[in-house]
């Protein structure tokens, strides 16, 4: 019986580590998405001739 409890404890520990990793990956993906959006917005501001419907000032 103690072997089964040890196995369940190990599975719970692995699940906890996996959940923390998924959280870190989600945070990194959100940060990368924000940076990519900033680059696209910055490029659009620098080169307005590529944006249709607006005049370059």
Buried (B, 14 or more C-beta within 10 A) or exposed (E): EEEEEEEEEEEEEEEEEEEEEEEEEEEEEEEEEEEEEEEEEEEEEEEEEEEEEEEEE
